[in-house]
Amino acid sequence: MSTGPTTGTTPGTASDTATGTTSLAPVKRRLWTRSRGLLAGLLILVLSGVGLAVLRSGDQHGRLDPRSVDRYGSGAVAALLADRGVDTRVVTTTDEAAAAAGPDTTVLVTDPDLLTRRQLDTLHRAVGRTAGRTVLLAPGTAALDTFAPGTGTETPTKVQPLSPGCALPAARAAGDAELGGLRYSTAVRTADRCYPSDGAATLLRLPSTAGGDTVLLGAPDILYNHRLAERGNASLALQLLGPHKHLVWYLPSVSDPSSTQDDRRGFFDLIPSGWRWALLQLLVAAALAGFWRARRLGPLVPERLPVSVPAAETTEGHARLYQQAGARDRAADVLRAATRTRLAPLTGVSPTHAHTPDILLPAVAARLPADAETGTGLHSLLFGPAPADDKALVTLADQLDNLERSILSPERHAPREHPDS
C-alpha cells in the first residue's frame, strides 16, 4: 500500500514546482487587476491636487508687498508714492517698525492680527509718542483693544463701491471707493466714520492725543495692484499713506523673534471650545463602540464551513506555508509524527505509546524484513534531528514512505526477533 498523501505533504518538492500556482497562492496578475482601479483613482486625485496647487500658487504671491507687481501685490501704490516724494521702507519685525516710527512717518501694518499682545504693545508705545499716522488693515479685537480702545467690530460686508459719507478731506477728495470687509463703530466723538455700510464705518479715523491719528481700514482691496485703478481707490490710498515724507510698510512675519516672547499656546489652545466637546464626544463614542465590539457574548460556538475544502488542497497549502517560512523542522516533525501514528497500530503498539521511542522502535524493528536497516538508523529516521536543507527533507519523506511500504508489503520476509531478545 502506497502512502502517496504522506509524500505530497513534503514542502518544496519537485511536484510543488511542477504544479505551479494554486488557488491558495497569491496571483500578482489578479492582485493588479483588482487594485488598478483604486490606484488610478488615487493617481488622478494626486495629479488634480498638484495641478490646482500649481495654478493657484501665484494668486496670493507677494500679497500687499510694495515690491510685488502681482495682482495682490502693492507695487503700484509704492511707485505712485515714490513719484510724490514719499520714501517707502519695508520692515518685517516689530522692533524695526517701532524704531522707524516718528513724527513725519506713516506706519502701515498689513496684518495686525498676526501680532502677539506684546508686539502690539511695543508698536503702540512707539507710535503713540509721535505725531505720525498709523494705518491698520482689517484689525481684529486684539489690535483694536491696543490701538483703538472702545472700538468694536460689526459683521463683515462684501467689498463694493461706497460713498465717503463723512467730512474727512481725503475721503471727500477721493469720492467713491471700493471698501468693505470689517465694519467699525466707536463712541469717540471726534472720529471720522467714512464709507459706511449698514450704519457702520469701513474706514475709521481716530485722532491721538500726541497730534497723530490712527486709521482703520476694513479691507485692504484699495491697495491691490489690480484694483488700484478702480474708482477713487488710488486717490484714497495715496492720501491715506502719503501725508508724511516717510512710509514704514510693516509686513508681519511669524519668523519674527519677538512673536515667540508671549506664552506659547498649545495645540488644544488653537482648537475652538465647541470642537473640544465634539472631540470628547467622538472619543467616548469610539471607546463605547470598541468595548461593544470586543466584549464576549458567550462561549464560542463551532459551525460547519459553508464549503468543503479538499484534503489534498489543504495539505498542499500547509506545505507551501512551511516552504515559504523555511520551517523544515516543523515539516519534518509533522511527517515523522504522521508516520509513527500510522505505524503504531500496524506493529501492535498502543496509540498512546506511538511517540515513545523505547516502545515503538523495537516493535517496528520486529516487523521489518531481515535485510532491513535497524538500530540507530531507525531511531534517526523516526525521531532524528531536523533536515539541514530541502533536499534532506525530501529524502526523509521518501525514507518514511519506504519504511511503511516495508511493513505493509505482503511479500516481506518473516519478522525477525529483536537483537536484545
ZAMARGU-4260 file (C-alpha; in steps of 0.2 Angstrom, whole numbers, plus 5000, padded with zeros to 4 digits):
<rodrens>
0) 5000/5000/5000 | 5007/5017/4995 | 5007/5032/5006 | 5006/5045/4992 | 4997/5058/5003
5) 5012/5057/5015 | 5024/5061/5001 | 5013/5075/4995 | 5014/5084/5011 | 5033/5087/5008
10) 5036/5106/5006 | 5047/5111/4992 | 5046/5095/4982 | 5048/5094/4964 | 5029/5091/4962
15) 5026/5108/4970 | 5036/5116/4957 | 5028/5107/4943 | 5010/5110/4948 | 5013/5129/4948
20) 5002/5142/4956 | 4987/5135/4966 | 4971/5144/4971 | 4979/5147/4988 | 4995/5156/4982
25) 4994/5175/4978 | 4992/5179/4960 | 5001/5195/4955 | 4990/5197/4940 | 4974/5195/4950
30) 4980/5207/4963 | 4985/5220/4950 | 4968/5218/4941 | 4959/5221/4957 | 4969/5236/4963
35) 4972/5246/4947 | 4956/5255/4948 | 4959/5261/4966 | 4977/5266/4961 | 4971/5275/4946
40) 4959/5285/4956 | 4972/5290/4969 | 4984/5295/4955 | 4971/5306/4947 | 4967/5314/4964
45) 4985/5317/4967 | 4988/5325/4950 | 4972/5336/4952 | 4978/5342/4968 | 4996/5346/4962
50) 4988/5355/4946 | 4977/5365/4957 | 4991/5370/4968 | 5002/5375/4954 | 4988/5385/4946
55) 4984/5394/4962 | 5001/5396/4969 | 5004/5413/4961 | 4987/5421/4966 | 4992/5427/4984
60) 5011/5428/4980 | 5018/5444/4987 | 5001/5449/4995 | 5002/5468/5000 | 5020/5468/4997
65) 5026/5485/4989 | 5039/5476/4980 | 5027/5465/4971 | 5019/5468/4954 | 5007/5453/4955
70) 4988/5455/4956 | 4988/5456/4975 | 5004/5465/4977 | 5005/5483/4981 | 5020/5489/4969
75) 5009/5501/4960 | 5005/5511/4976 | 5023/5511/4981 | 5028/5518/4964 | 5014/5532/4965
80) 5020/5537/4982 | 5038/5537/4976 | 5033/5549/4962 | 5026/5561/4976 | 5042/5560/4986
85) 5037/5548/4999 | 5050/5536/5004 | 5044/5518/5007 | 5053/5506/5019 | 5048/5488/5021
90) 5051/5480/5038 | 5046/5463/5044 | 5049/5464/5063 | 5041/5474/5077 | 5057/5481/5083
95) 5061/5488/5066 | 5044/5496/5064 | 5045/5503/5081 | 5062/5510/5078 | 5057/5518/5062
100) 5041/5527/5069 | 5042/5546/5070 | 5033/5562/5069 | 5035/5563/5050 | 5031/5544/5047
105) 5016/5534/5042 | 5017/5516/5049 | 5006/5504/5039 | 5003/5487/5047 | 4996/5475/5034
110) 4991/5461/5045 | 4989/5466/5063 | 4981/5450/5069 | 4997/5441/5067 | 5005/5451/5081
115) 5005/5445/5098 | 4999/5456/5113 | 5017/5460/5117 | 5021/5465/5099 | 5005/5476/5099
120) 5010/5485/5115 | 5028/5488/5109 | 5022/5495/5092 | 5008/5506/5101 | 5021/5514/5113
125) 5032/5518/5099 | 5019/5526/5088 | 5009/5534/5102 | 5023/5546/5107 | 5024/5554/5089
130) 5013/5564/5079 | 5013/5552/5064 | 5000/5541/5057 | 4996/5523/5060 | 4986/5513/5047
135) 4979/5496/5052 | 4972/5484/5038 | 4957/5474/5044 | 4962/5474/5063 | 4953/5462/5074
140) 4949/5463/5093 | 4966/5462/5100 | 4973/5476/5089 | 4958/5487/5092 | 4960/5485/5111
145) 4978/5491/5110 | 4977/5505/5096 | 4958/5510/5097 | 4950/5506/5114 | 4932/5507/5114
150) 4930/5502/5096 | 4920/5487/5091 | 4918/5477/5075 | 4902/5473/5066 | 4898/5459/5054
155) 4909/5460/5039 | 4902/5465/5022 | 4907/5462/5004 | 4919/5474/4996 | 4909/5486/4985
160) 4909/5504/4979 | 4904/5515/4993 | 4902/5534/4995 | 4913/5544/5008 | 4898/5549/5019
165) 4910/5559/5031 | 4919/5575/5031 | 4937/5568/5030 | 4946/5578/5017 | 4955/5563/5010
170) 4938/5553/5008 | 4929/5568/5000 | 4943/5571/4988 | 4944/5553/4983 | 4925/5551/4981
175) 4918/5533/4979 | 4930/5519/4983 | 4929/5500/4984 | 4928/5497/5003 | 4920/5484/5014
180) 4926/5470/5025 | 4926/5473/5043 | 4915/5487/5049 | 4919/5498/5065 | 4909/5508/5077
185) 4916/5519/5091 | 4909/5531/5104 | 4924/5544/5101 | 4915/5560/5095 | 4930/5566/5085
190) 4932/5551/5075 | 4929/5551/5056 | 4917/5537/5051 | 4919/5535/5032 | 4912/5524/5019
195) 4898/5517/5030 | 4889/5501/5026 | 4873/5497/5035 | 4877/5511/5048 | 4895/5506/5052
200) 4911/5513/5045 | 4923/5503/5034 | 4936/5517/5036 | 4938/5524/5053 | 4950/5538/5058
205) 4954/5541/5076 | 4964/5556/5082 | 4978/5554/5095 | 4982/5565/5110 | 5000/5567/5103
210) 4994/5575/5087 | 4994/5560/5076 | 4980/5548/5071 | 4975/5530/5068 | 4966/5524/5053
215) 4957/5508/5052 | 4953/5500/5035 | 4940/5486/5035 | 4948/5478/5019 | 4964/5481/5010
220) 4957/5480/4992 | 4961/5498/4988 | 4980/5494/4989 | 4980/5479/4977 | 4988/5482/4960
225) 4973/5475/4951 | 4960/5487/4960 | 4970/5502/4961 | 4964/5510/4945 | 4945/5507/4950
230) 4935/5522/4955 | 4944/5533/4968 | 4955/5519/4975 | 4971/5526/4970 | 4967/5544/4977
235) 4961/5537/4993 | 4977/5526/4995 | 4989/5540/4991 | 4981/5552/5003 | 4980/5539/5017
240) 4998/5533/5015 | 5006/5549/5009 | 5003/5563/5022 | 5021/5561/5028 | 5038/5560/5020
245) 5042/5543/5026 | 5031/5527/5025 | 5035/5511/5035 | 5027/5496/5027 | 5026/5483/5040
250) 5023/5465/5034 | 5021/5455/5050 | 5030/5438/5049 | 5029/5423/5060 | 5048/5421/5059
255) 5049/5437/5069 | 5059/5433/5085 | 5048/5445/5096 | 5032/5434/5091 | 5039/5420/5102
260) 5040/5430/5118 | 5022/5428/5123 | 5016/5412/5132 | 5016/5399/5119 | 4999/5391/5115
265) 4997/5373/5114 | 4988/5363/5101 | 4972/5362/5111 | 4973/5381/5114 | 4971/5383/5095
270) 4955/5372/5094 | 4939/5382/5097 | 4930/5377/5113 | 4915/5369/5104 | 4926/5357/5095
275) 4934/5351/5111 | 4917/5345/5117 | 4913/5337/5100 | 4930/5329/5100 | 4927/5322/5118
280) 4910/5315/5112 | 4918/5307/5097 | 4932/5299/5108 | 4918/5292/5121 | 4908/5285/5106
285) 4923/5277/5099 | 4928/5269/5116 | 4910/5263/5118 | 4910/5256/5101 | 4926/5247/5104
290) 4920/5240/5120 | 4904/5234/5112 | 4913/5225/5098 | 4926/5217/5109 | 4915/5210/5123
295) 4911/5192/5123 | 4893/5187/5121 | 4896/5169/5127 | 4907/5154/5123 | 4912/5151/5105
300) 4900/5140/5095 | 4908/5130/5082 | 4899/5130/5065 | 4901/5120/5049 | 4910/5128/5035
305) 4899/5134/5020 | 4911/5125/5008 | 4921/5109/5008 | 4940/5111/5006 | 4948/5095/4998
310) 4961/5087/5009 | 4974/5087/4996 | 4972/5106/4993 | 4974/5109/5012 | 4989/5098/5013
315) 4997/5107/4998 | 4993/5124/5006 | 5001/5119/5023 | 5016/5113/5013 | 5018/5129/5004
320) 5017/5139/5020 | 5031/5128/5028 | 5041/5131/5012 | 5039/5150/5012 | 5043/5151/5031
325) 5058/5139/5029 | 5051/5128/5043 | 5060/5112/5038 | 5060/5107/5057 | 5041/5109/5058
330) 5038/5100/5042 | 5049/5085/5047 | 5040/5084/5064 | 5024/5083/5055 | 5030/5069/5043
335) 5038/5059/5057 | 5023/5061/5069 | 5011/5055/5055 | 5021/5040/5051 | 5023/5035/5069
340) 5004/5037/5071 | 5001/5025/5056 | 5014/5013/5061 | 5009/5010/5079 | 4993/5000/5076
345) 5002/4990/5062 | 5015/4985/5075 | 5004/4981/5089 | 5008/4997/5099 | 4995/5007/5108
350) 4992/5024/5101 | 4996/5032/5117 | 5014/5025/5115 | 5016/5029/5097 | 5028/5043/5100
355) 5038/5034/5114 | 5055/5028/5106 | 5058/5014/5119 | 5041/5005/5114 | 5039/5010/5096
360) 5056/5006/5089 | 5058/4988/5095 | 5040/4984/5088 | 5044/4992/5071 | 5061/4983/5070
365) 5052/4966/5074 | 5040/4969/5059 | 5054/4973/5047 | 5062/4961/5034 | 5078/4953/5040
370) 5088/4963/5027 | 5081/4980/5033 | 5091/4993/5042 | 5088/4994/5061 | 5096/5001/5076
375) 5102/5019/5076 | 5096/5021/5058 | 5078/5018/5063 | 5079/5029/5078 | 5086/5043/5067
380) 5073/5041/5054 | 5058/5042/5066 | 5065/5053/5080 | 5080/5061/5072 | 5085/5079/5070
385) 5078/5092/5058 | 5085/5091/5040 | 5098/5103/5035 | 5091/5108/5019 | 5076/5105/5007
390) 5085/5090/4998 | 5087/5081/5015 | 5069/5084/5019 | 5063/5076/5003 | 5075/5061/5006
395) 5067/5060/5024 | 5050/5059/5016 | 5055/5045/5004 | 5063/5035/5018 | 5047/5036/5029
400) 5037/5031/5014 | 5048/5016/5011 | 5048/5011/5029 | 5029/5010/5028 | 5030/5000/5012
405) 5042/4988/5020 | 5030/4984/5034 | 5014/4983/5023 | 5022/4973/5009 | 5013/4956/5008
410) 5029/4949/5001 | 5040/4954/5015 | 5051/4941/5024 | 5046/4934/5041 | 5049/4945/5055
415) 5064/4943/5065 | 5067/4944/5083 | 5074/4960/5091 | 5093/4958/5095 | 5090/4961/5113
420) 5078/4947/5115
</rodrens>
